[in-house]
Amino acid sequence: MLTMTLAELASAVGGTLRDADPNAVVTAPVRYDSRLIEPGGLFAAFPGVNVDGHEFAARAVADGAAVVLGSRPVGVPAVVVEDVRAALGRLAAALVIRATGLTVVGVTGSVGKTTTKDLLGPVLSRLGPTVAPPGNLNNEIGLPSTVSLITAETRFLVSEMGARNVGDVTYLAGLVQPRVGIVTAIGTPHLSGFGTLEITTKAKSELIEALPADGRAVLNADDHRVAGMAAKSAAPVTFYGASADVRAEDITVDALGRASFLLCTPAGSSAVAMRLIGEHYVSNALAAAAAALAFTDDVSLIADALSSAARASEGRMQVSEIEPGITVINDAYSSSPTSTAAALKTAAALAQGRRLLAVLGQMNELGADSPRHHTELGGTAADAGVRYLIGVGNADAGRIAAAASAGGVEVEHVPDAAAALALIHRRWAAGDVVLIKGSNSLGLQAVAKQLVAEGASDPAHAATQGNG
């Protein structure tokens, strides 16, 4: 973090110093989990229904925190504010202003934000020190904590921006002042909150509207709602997609599901061989390349960085080979009709005649059309060649299972992750490919991690099971 005295911090966030030396300094990032605090860091104490962060303030300071940002005095050095969340936003804005030479790239969209950020980070790192941390720290708490990672040397900050309401992206963009903005796609995630795709489009277009005239908008030409945002941009627009100026030609996919292609841009062309598993990540790579072109015309550098980029965030097409010859695909960070269909396509390609098992949880926040989307997904699973499917969660998960069953798939429907894990242990077999996908709230990531950690819970039993 950019060094600030406690007096400067209090002034920046509009707070009052309590039990603190105004000349003491904060030198390390914001953390809101006291177990992650670093020496010289700032601990943000949020009151909660079950856990109150203020109760961990003393421990955080004992572990090295320079100060606590809280809504009441805590008996250790603190900056007291009325609203900790709003204060974090003011801190982020102050840090960006202090960071001379910093350029911010914002990324938003219904799907693909995190992977695009994860691909763009390594590309920009070739040009200068870059902050683009793993995960999806994309809300009014996560974004300021990401900003707190910048230092005086940081040249680029890649800032993911999520939204559940119109105005959310406007707020986040106002904190970090992005010069380049990427919109990946408009889709059904969070549709229950937005109500319609038109409102979703309005919310995501706020990033483009926030860009300065000397910035750059990067838009997905394959999504007509995203492409239409060009009319709202004061900045020049770069389109990426199948027939756009930044596009992928000669796409091939190897036996492990990794895509290779020729990256074609107005500045030239260069070959890319991705390490990420899944052809659908080509679009994210194009988005990253199009954004990078705002800073360099070295297409070979961009292609090499994309080819070298490894998976950075957990739960996104994370493929593990375990004994006895079972492939586990953890794509359980989140779920939508588009991302689940893509995961099924990739899993089927990886199976190559092996038995494909799909553990599919409900897809949350799809609104009134949720039953239809889940029924269609069951059909998609059957068409992809899934042999055995476990639907996990509520009635919508049951709809996945029912539709898959109608397509000839053996299915079971269970209420939760624990029941799914028990079924997997009973039913998986040597040689299987197991795809695990569902909304994050179901906890299916933990199931995938446990399967990988334990190998097969009973290899001898698993090896005796048929592939039928």
C-alpha positions in Angstrom: 0.0 0.0 0.0 1.1 3.6 -0.6 2.4 4.8 2.8 0.0 7.0 4.7 0.3 8.4 8.2 -2.7 7.8 10.4 -3.5 11.5 10.3 -3.5 11.4 6.5 -5.7 8.2 6.6 -8.2 9.8 9.0 -8.4 12.8 6.8 -8.8 10.8 3.6 -11.7 8.7 5.0 -13.4 11.4 7.1 -12.7 9.7 10.4 -11.5 10.4 13.9 -8.3 9.0 15.4 -8.7 7.1 18.7 -5.9 5.7 20.8 -3.4 6.3 18.0 -0.3 8.2 17.1 -1.1 10.5 14.2 2.4 10.1 12.9 2.4 6.3 12.8 2.2 4.9 9.3 0.2 2.3 7.3 2.4 0.5 4.8 0.5 -2.8 4.0 -2.8 -3.6 2.4 -6.4 -3.5 3.8 -7.6 -6.8 5.2 -11.0 -7.6 6.6 -10.0 -11.0 7.9 -7.8 -10.6 10.9 -6.0 -13.9 10.1 -4.6 -12.3 6.9 -3.3 -9.1 8.4 0.3 -8.1 7.5 2.7 -6.0 9.5 1.8 -2.3 9.0 -1.6 -3.2 7.5 -5.0 -1.8 8.0 -7.7 -4.0 9.5 -11.3 -3.1 8.4 -13.7 -4.1 11.1 -17.2 -4.8 9.8 -20.1 -5.4 12.2 -22.0 -8.6 11.4 -25.0 -10.5 12.5 -23.0 -13.5 13.7 -19.5 -12.1 13.8 -18.4 -8.6 14.7 -15.0 -7.6 13.3 -14.5 -5.2 16.1 -14.0 -8.1 18.4 -10.9 -9.1 16.5 -9.4 -5.6 16.4 -7.0 -6.2 19.3 -5.8 -9.5 17.8 -5.2 -7.8 14.5 -3.1 -5.1 16.1 -1.2 -7.7 18.1 -0.5 -9.5 14.8 1.0 -6.3 13.3 -1.8 -4.1 12.0 -0.9 -0.4 12.2 -4.5 0.6 12.7 -8.2 -0.5 12.7 -10.8 1.1 10.6 -14.0 0.7 12.5 -17.3 2.2 13.5 -16.5 2.5 17.2 -13.4 2.8 19.4 -11.8 -0.6 20.1 -9.0 0.2 22.7 -6.2 0.0 20.1 -5.2 2.4 17.4 -8.2 3.1 15.3 -9.8 5.5 12.8 -13.4 5.7 13.7 -16.0 6.4 11.0 -19.7 6.2 10.7 -19.7 3.8 7.8 -16.7 1.5 7.3 -17.8 0.4 3.8 -18.1 4.0 2.6 -14.8 4.9 4.3 -13.0 2.2 2.3 -14.3 3.7 -0.9 -12.9 7.1 0.1 -9.6 5.4 0.9 -9.5 3.8 -2.5 -10.2 7.0 -4.2 -7.4 8.8 -2.2 -4.9 6.1 -3.0 -5.6 6.3 -6.8 -5.1 10.0 -6.7 -1.8 9.6 -4.9 -0.5 7.0 -7.3 1.2 9.0 -9.9 1.9 7.1 -13.1 -0.9 4.6 -12.4 -3.3 3.5 -15.2 -6.5 1.7 -14.2 -8.2 -0.9 -16.5 -11.8 -1.7 -15.5 -13.5 -5.0 -16.4 -17.2 -5.8 -16.1 -19.8 -8.0 -17.7 -22.2 -10.8 -16.7 -19.6 -13.6 -17.2 -15.9 -13.7 -17.9 -14.8 -10.8 -15.8 -12.4 -12.7 -13.6 -10.8 -14.8 -16.3 -10.3 -11.7 -18.4 -8.7 -9.9 -15.5 -6.5 -13.0 -14.8 -5.3 -13.0 -18.4 -4.8 -9.3 -18.7 -2.7 -9.1 -15.5 0.2 -11.2 -17.0 0.1 -9.3 -20.2 0.4 -5.9 -18.6 3.1 -7.2 -16.2 5.3 -7.5 -19.2 5.0 -3.7 -19.5 5.3 -2.7 -15.9 4.4 -3.6 -12.3 0.8 -4.7 -12.3 -1.9 -5.4 -9.6 -4.5 -7.9 -10.7 -5.0 -10.3 -7.8 -6.7 -13.7 -8.0 -10.3 -14.1 -7.2 -13.2 -11.7 -7.9 -12.8 -8.8 -5.4 -15.3 -6.8 -7.4 -17.6 -5.0 -5.0 -17.6 -2.0 -2.8 -15.4 -3.9 -0.2 -13.3 -6.0 -2.5 -12.3 -3.3 -5.0 -10.9 -1.0 -2.3 -8.9 -3.9 -0.8 -7.5 -4.5 -4.3 -6.6 -0.8 -4.7 -4.7 -1.1 -1.3 -2.3 -3.5 -3.0 -0.8 -0.8 -5.2 2.6 0.7 -4.4 4.6 3.7 -5.6 6.0 1.4 -8.4 2.7 0.1 -9.7 2.0 1.1 -13.2 -1.3 -0.9 -13.9 -4.3 -1.8 -11.8 -6.8 -4.2 -13.3 -10.0 -3.6 -11.4 -12.9 -6.1 -11.7 -16.3 -4.4 -11.2 -19.4 -6.4 -10.3 -23.0 -5.1 -10.0 -26.2 -6.1 -8.5 -27.9 -2.8 -9.0 -27.9 0.0 -11.5 -25.4 2.6 -10.2 -23.0 0.0 -8.7 -20.4 0.3 -11.5 -20.8 4.0 -11.6 -19.8 4.1 -8.0 -16.8 1.7 -8.4 -15.6 3.5 -11.5 -15.8 6.8 -9.7 -13.4 5.4 -7.1 -10.6 4.3 -9.4 -11.1 6.4 -12.6 -10.4 3.7 -15.2 -8.8 4.8 -18.5 -9.6 1.6 -20.3 -12.8 -0.3 -19.8 -13.7 -3.9 -20.9 -17.2 -5.3 -21.1 -17.2 -9.0 -21.7 -20.8 -10.1 -22.2 -24.4 -9.6 -21.0 -26.2 -12.6 -19.7 -28.6 -14.1 -17.2 -26.5 -14.1 -14.0 -28.1 -11.7 -11.4 -31.2 -11.4 -13.6 -33.4 -11.8 -10.6 -31.9 -8.6 -9.3 -31.8 -6.6 -12.5 -35.1 -7.9 -13.8 -34.3 -7.7 -17.6 -31.3 -8.0 -19.9 -31.9 -4.4 -20.8 -31.4 -3.2 -17.3 -28.4 -5.5 -17.0 -27.0 -3.8 -20.1 -27.6 -0.4 -18.6 -25.8 -1.3 -15.4 -22.7 -2.7 -17.2 -22.5 0.2 -19.7 -21.8 2.5 -16.8 -18.1 1.5 -17.1 -18.0 2.7 -20.7 -19.8 5.9 -19.8 -17.2 6.6 -17.1 -14.2 6.5 -19.5 -12.4 9.7 -20.5 -12.1 10.8 -24.1 -8.5 9.8 -24.2 -9.2 6.4 -22.8 -10.2 3.2 -24.6 -13.4 1.1 -24.6 -13.0 -2.6 -25.3 -16.2 -4.3 -26.4 -17.3 -7.8 -27.4 -18.5 -7.6 -31.0 -20.1 -11.0 -30.7 -22.7 -9.7 -28.1 -25.0 -7.2 -29.7 -25.8 -5.6 -26.3 -22.2 -5.0 -25.5 -21.3 -3.9 -29.0 -24.2 -1.3 -28.8 -22.4 0.4 -25.9 -20.1 2.0 -28.4 -22.7 4.7 -28.8 -22.2 5.7 -25.2 -18.4 5.9 -25.3 -16.6 9.2 -25.4 -13.4 7.1 -25.8 -12.3 5.3 -29.0 -13.6 1.8 -29.2 -11.7 -1.5 -29.9 -14.0 -4.4 -30.8 -13.0 -8.0 -30.3 -14.7 -11.2 -31.5 -15.2 -13.6 -34.3 -15.1 -11.0 -37.1 -13.7 -8.0 -35.3 -10.4 -6.2 -35.7 -9.1 -8.2 -32.7 -10.0 -11.8 -33.5 -8.9 -15.4 -33.3 -8.3 -17.4 -36.5 -7.5 -21.1 -37.0 -8.7 -22.1 -33.6 -7.7 -25.7 -32.6 -8.3 -27.5 -29.3 -5.9 -30.2 -28.1 -6.7 -33.4 -26.3 -6.5 -31.6 -22.9 -9.0 -29.0 -24.0 -6.5 -26.2 -24.5 -7.1 -23.8 -27.4 -4.5 -22.5 -29.8 -5.2 -19.8 -32.4 -3.7 -17.0 -34.5 -4.3 -13.7 -32.7 -5.1 -11.2 -35.4 -5.0 -7.4 -34.7 -4.6 -4.2 -36.6 -1.0 -4.1 -35.3 -0.2 -7.6 -36.7 -0.7 -11.3 -35.9 0.9 -13.9 -33.6 0.3 -17.4 -32.5 -1.2 -18.1 -29.1 -1.3 -21.5 -27.3 -3.3 -21.2 -24.1 -2.6 -23.1 -20.9 -6.2 -22.6 -19.7 -8.6 -25.5 -20.4 -11.7 -24.6 -22.4 -12.2 -23.2 -25.8 -14.6 -20.6 -24.4 -11.5 -18.8 -22.8 -10.5 -17.6 -26.3 -13.0 -14.8 -26.0 -11.4 -13.7 -22.7 -7.9 -13.8 -24.3 -9.1 -11.6 -27.1 -10.5 -9.1 -24.6 -7.2 -9.0 -22.8 -5.3 -8.6 -26.0 -7.6 -5.8 -27.2 -7.1 -3.9 -23.9 -3.3 -4.4 -24.0 -3.2 -2.8 -27.4 -4.0 0.5 -25.7 -0.5 0.3 -24.2 1.6 -1.6 -26.7 1.6 -2.6 -30.4 3.9 -5.5 -29.7 1.5 -8.3 -30.6 4.2 -11.0 -30.1 4.6 -9.9 -26.5 0.8 -10.0 -26.0 0.6 -13.5 -27.6 3.5 -14.8 -25.5 2.0 -13.5 -22.3 -1.4 -15.1 -23.1 0.3 -18.4 -23.9 2.2 -18.3 -20.6 -0.7 -17.3 -18.4 -1.7 -20.0 -15.9 -5.0 -20.3 -14.1 -5.0 -17.7 -11.3 -8.4 -18.0 -9.6 -9.8 -21.2 -8.1 -12.9 -22.9 -9.2 -12.7 -22.1 -12.9 -12.0 -25.1 -15.1 -9.5 -26.4 -12.6 -8.6 -29.9 -13.8 -6.9 -32.4 -11.6 -5.9 -36.0 -12.3 -6.2 -38.3 -9.3 -5.9 -41.9 -8.5 -7.1 -44.3 -9.9 -7.2 -42.5 -13.2 -10.0 -40.1 -12.4 -10.2 -36.6 -13.8 -11.9 -34.0 -11.6 -13.0 -30.7 -13.1 -13.7 -28.0 -10.5 -15.7 -25.2 -12.3 -17.8 -24.6 -9.2 -17.0 -21.0 -8.4 -20.2 -19.8 -10.1 -22.7 -21.0 -12.6 -24.9 -19.7 -15.4 -26.5 -21.2 -18.5 -23.7 -20.0 -20.7 -20.8 -21.0 -18.5 -22.3 -24.4 -17.6 -22.9 -25.2 -21.3 -19.3 -24.3 -22.0 -18.0 -26.4 -19.1 -20.1 -29.4 -20.4 -18.6 -29.0 -23.9 -15.1 -28.9 -22.5 -15.7 -31.9 -20.2 -17.1 -33.9 -23.1 -14.0 -33.1 -25.1 -11.7 -34.2 -22.2 -13.7 -37.4 -21.7 -12.8 -38.8 -25.2 -15.0 -41.9 -24.7 -14.5 -42.1 -20.9 -17.6 -42.0 -18.7 -18.6 -38.4 -18.0 -20.2 -37.7 -14.6 -21.7 -34.2 -14.0 -22.4 -32.8 -10.6 -24.6 -29.8 -11.4 -26.0 -27.4 -8.8 -28.8 -24.9 -9.2 -28.0 -21.6 -11.0 -29.1 -18.8 -8.7 -30.5 -15.4 -9.5 -31.9 -16.2 -12.9 -35.3 -14.6 -12.3 -38.7 -15.7 -13.6 -37.1 -17.8 -16.4 -35.1 -19.9 -14.0 -37.2 -23.1 -14.4 -36.8 -22.9 -18.2 -33.0 -22.4 -18.0 -32.6 -25.4 -15.7 -34.7 -27.6 -17.9 -32.7 -26.6 -20.9 -29.5 -27.3 -19.1 -30.6 -30.9 -18.4 -31.1 -31.4 -22.1 -27.7 -29.8 -22.8 -26.1 -32.3 -20.4 -27.7 -35.2 -22.2 -26.6 -33.9 -25.5 -23.0 -33.5 -24.2 -22.9 -37.2 -23.4 -23.2 -37.1 -19.7 -23.8 -40.7 -18.4 -24.5 -40.0 -14.8 -25.8 -36.7 -13.3 -26.3 -35.5 -9.8 -28.5 -32.5 -9.4 -27.6 -30.6 -6.3 -29.9 -28.1 -4.5 -33.4 -26.9 -4.8 -36.3 -27.7 -7.2 -34.3 -26.1 -10.1 -31.6 -28.7 -9.6 -34.3 -31.3 -9.8 -35.4 -29.8 -13.1 -31.8 -30.3 -14.4 -32.0 -33.9 -13.3 -35.5 -34.6 -14.7 -34.6 -33.1 -18.2 -31.4 -35.1 -18.3 -33.2 -38.2 -17.4 -35.6 -37.6 -20.2 -32.5 -37.5 -22.5 -31.4 -41.0 -21.3 -29.0 -40.0 -18.5 -28.9 -41.8 -15.2 -29.7 -39.2 -12.6 -30.1 -38.5 -8.9 -31.2 -35.3 -7.1 -29.8 -34.5 -3.7 -30.3 -31.4 -1.4 -26.8 -30.4 -0.7 -23.1 -30.7 -1.2 -22.6 -33.3 1.5 -25.1 -35.6 0.0 -23.5 -35.1 -3.4 -20.0 -36.0 -2.0 -21.4 -39.2 -0.6 -22.9 -40.2 -3.9 -19.7 -39.4 -5.8 -17.8 -41.7 -3.5 -20.3 -44.5 -4.1 -20.6 -44.0 -7.9 -17.3 -42.8 -9.4 -15.0 -45.3 -11.0 -11.5 -45.6 -12.5 -11.3 -43.7 -15.8 -14.2 -41.3 -15.0 -14.3 -37.6 -15.8 -16.2 -35.7 -13.1 -17.4 -32.2 -13.7 -18.5 -30.2 -10.7 -20.4 -27.0 -11.4 -22.9 -24.9 -9.5 -23.6 -21.6 -7.8 -21.0 -20.7 -5.2 -23.5 -20.7 -2.3 -23.9 -24.5 -2.7 -20.3 -25.2 -1.5 -19.5 -27.5 -4.4 -16.0 -26.0 -4.6 -15.3 -27.7 -1.2 -16.5 -31.0 -2.7 -14.1 -30.7 -5.6 -11.2 -29.8 -3.3 -11.9 -32.7 -1.0 -12.0 -35.2 -3.9 -8.7 -33.9 -5.1 -7.1 -33.9 -1.7 -8.1 -37.4 -0.8 -7.4 -38.9 -4.3 -10.1 -41.6 -4.3 -11.5 -42.2 -0.8 -11.3 -46.0 -1.5 -9.2 -46.7 -4.6 -9.7 -50.4 -4.4 -13.5 -50.0 -4.4 -13.4 -47.4 -7.1 -11.3 -49.6 -9.4 -13.8 -52.4 -9.2 -16.7 -50.3 -10.4 -17.7 -50.5 -14.0 -17.7 -47.7 -16.5 -21.3 -48.5 -17.6 
